[in-house]
Structures are given as structure tokens and as C-alpha cells.
Amino acid sequence: MLDDMFQRYFAGVDEKKFRPEVSPRQALDLLVQLMDGYIHQQLLRGKPLDMDAVMAEYQVWKDVVRKYAYK
């Protein structure tokens, strides 16, 4: 599923914007792992999954990963 997601959503990504040591696939994998961890923590705490909160958290981590991955 991640391969399909990567091909679909990263098809138009300009790889020249990425630092040489970071591939777009690594950036996607990191975002997926971060969000998986966030969701797992919420479930362990017995909190319901609020998709607005999940997406807000995603936006924060997306910005962090962008700063890490881009030149």
C-alpha cells in the first residue's frame, strides 16, 4: 500500500529540493511512522481518534520533516 501511495502522491515531486542524503520515499516513510506512533499513543491512552486532531498533528510533523528533508 505504501508503494502505491508513494507512486500516486509523489509522482510530481521535485527530487532536487531534497537534501542528497534524504530520498522522498524516506520522507514519506518517516511521516507514516510518526503518525502511526501518534495514533498508537492515543489508543493506548484510551482516547478516541479525532481525525481533526490527527490531521493537525500530521501538519506539524509534515513541516518538521520538510525542514529536515529539503535543502
Summary of the structure (lengths in Angstrom):
residues: 71
radius of gyration: 13.6
end to end distance: 28.1
largest distance: 42.2
contacts: 154
relative contact order: 0.16
helix: 72%
strand: 3%
